[in-house]
């Protein structure tokens, strides 16, 4: 028996993943220009952190991961890894914020900062893609029961 969450929550989460992808690209575009003021960058970090916190909480609390495990118990360890990454990604974003706050000359380190932050965004995109793949595997892969 699956929970009442079913397909609708997976569609909503997939829509959120697409929205997050747009946010990641907007952040890349924002940082592509010459270094902005640190307080503006930190404001954008706060906005991204709020989006990620809400998204991760929704996945963890609204039955998204629970239903995956119910549909495909074999995926429980992958679900646990993805859930653990939520805290890691938020901590990484917090460290970027702290790094900007502590920077005396943003222009001097901007290229390295932008590259490092780009790698963080790549990790976010990859994380969301693995979640989507997990859902597809839970719903579409029939491992059979020996019938």
C-alpha positions as CSV (number, residue, x, y, z in Angstrom):
1,X,0.0,0.0,0.0
2,X,1.4,3.4,-0.9
3,X,0.6,6.5,1.0
4,X,-1.7,9.2,-0.2
5,X,1.2,11.2,-1.5
6,X,1.6,9.3,-4.7
7,X,2.1,10.8,-8.1
8,X,1.1,14.4,-7.4
9,X,3.8,15.0,-4.9
10,X,6.4,13.6,-7.3
11,X,5.2,15.9,-10.0
12,X,5.3,18.9,-7.6
13,X,8.8,18.0,-6.5
14,X,9.9,17.6,-10.1
15,X,8.4,21.1,-10.8
16,X,10.4,22.4,-7.8
17,X,13.6,20.8,-9.2
18,X,13.0,22.7,-12.5
19,X,12.4,25.9,-10.5
20,X,15.6,25.3,-8.6
21,X,17.5,24.8,-11.8
22,X,16.3,28.2,-13.0
23,X,17.4,29.7,-9.7
24,X,20.9,28.1,-10.0
25,X,21.2,29.5,-13.5
26,X,20.1,33.0,-12.3
27,X,22.7,32.8,-9.6
28,X,25.4,31.9,-12.2
29,X,24.3,34.8,-14.3
30,X,24.3,37.1,-11.3
31,X,27.9,36.1,-10.4
32,X,29.1,36.2,-14.0
33,X,29.4,39.9,-13.9
34,X,32.1,41.9,-12.1
35,X,32.1,41.4,-8.4
36,X,29.1,42.9,-6.7
37,X,28.8,44.3,-3.3
38,X,29.2,41.6,-0.7
39,X,26.0,42.5,1.0
40,X,24.1,42.0,-2.3
41,X,25.7,38.6,-2.8
42,X,24.9,37.6,0.8
43,X,21.3,38.7,0.2
44,X,21.1,36.4,-2.8
45,X,22.7,33.6,-0.8
46,X,20.0,34.0,1.9
47,X,17.3,33.8,-0.8
48,X,18.8,30.6,-2.2
49,X,19.2,29.1,1.2
50,X,15.5,29.8,2.0
51,X,14.4,28.1,-1.2
52,X,16.6,25.1,-0.5
53,X,15.5,24.8,3.1
54,X,11.8,24.8,2.1
55,X,12.4,22.4,-0.8
56,X,14.4,20.0,1.4
57,X,11.9,20.1,4.2
58,X,9.1,19.4,1.8
59,X,10.9,16.4,0.5
60,X,11.7,15.1,4.0
61,X,8.4,15.9,5.7
62,X,5.7,15.6,3.0
63,X,6.1,11.9,2.4
64,X,8.3,12.1,-0.7
65,X,11.1,10.0,0.5
66,X,8.8,7.8,2.6
67,X,6.8,6.8,-0.4
68,X,10.0,6.0,-2.4
69,X,11.0,3.6,0.4
70,X,7.6,2.1,0.5
71,X,7.5,1.6,-3.2
72,X,11.1,0.3,-3.4
73,X,12.7,-0.6,0.0
74,X,15.9,-1.5,-1.9
75,X,16.4,2.3,-2.4
76,X,16.4,3.1,1.3
77,X,20.2,3.6,1.5
78,X,20.1,6.0,-1.5
79,X,17.3,7.9,0.1
80,X,19.4,8.2,3.3
81,X,22.4,9.5,1.4
82,X,20.3,12.1,-0.4
83,X,18.7,13.3,2.8
84,X,22.1,13.6,4.4
85,X,23.2,15.7,1.5
86,X,20.5,18.3,2.3
87,X,22.3,19.4,5.4
88,X,25.7,19.3,3.6
89,X,24.5,21.5,0.8
90,X,23.0,24.0,3.2
91,X,26.2,24.0,5.3
92,X,28.2,24.6,2.1
93,X,26.0,27.6,1.2
94,X,26.4,29.0,4.7
95,X,30.2,28.7,4.4
96,X,30.1,30.7,1.1
97,X,28.1,33.3,3.0
98,X,30.7,33.4,5.7
99,X,33.5,33.6,3.2
100,X,31.9,36.6,1.5
101,X,31.3,38.3,4.9
102,X,34.9,37.8,5.9
103,X,36.4,39.0,2.5
104,X,38.2,42.2,2.6
105,X,38.9,42.5,-1.1
106,X,36.3,40.6,-3.0
107,X,37.7,41.6,-6.4
108,X,41.0,39.9,-5.6
109,X,39.5,36.5,-4.9
110,X,36.4,36.8,-7.1
111,X,37.3,34.3,-9.8
112,X,38.2,31.6,-7.3
113,X,35.1,32.3,-5.4
114,X,32.9,32.2,-8.5
115,X,34.5,28.9,-9.6
116,X,34.0,27.4,-6.2
117,X,30.4,28.5,-6.1
118,X,29.9,27.2,-9.6
119,X,31.0,23.8,-8.3
120,X,28.5,24.1,-5.4
121,X,25.7,24.8,-7.9
122,X,26.8,21.8,-10.0
123,X,26.5,19.7,-6.9
124,X,23.0,21.0,-6.3
125,X,22.0,20.2,-9.9
126,X,23.5,16.7,-9.7
127,X,21.7,16.1,-6.3
128,X,18.3,17.0,-7.8
129,X,19.0,14.9,-10.8
130,X,19.8,11.9,-8.6
131,X,16.5,12.5,-6.7
132,X,14.6,12.5,-10.0
133,X,16.3,9.3,-11.1
134,X,15.5,7.7,-7.7
135,X,11.8,8.4,-8.2
136,X,11.9,7.0,-11.7
137,X,13.6,3.8,-10.5
138,X,11.1,3.4,-7.7
139,X,8.1,3.8,-10.0
140,X,9.4,2.2,-13.2
141,X,11.8,-0.6,-12.3
142,X,10.1,-3.8,-11.6
143,X,12.5,-6.2,-9.9
144,X,9.9,-8.9,-9.9
145,X,8.9,-11.2,-7.1
146,X,9.6,-14.5,-8.6
147,X,6.3,-15.0,-10.3
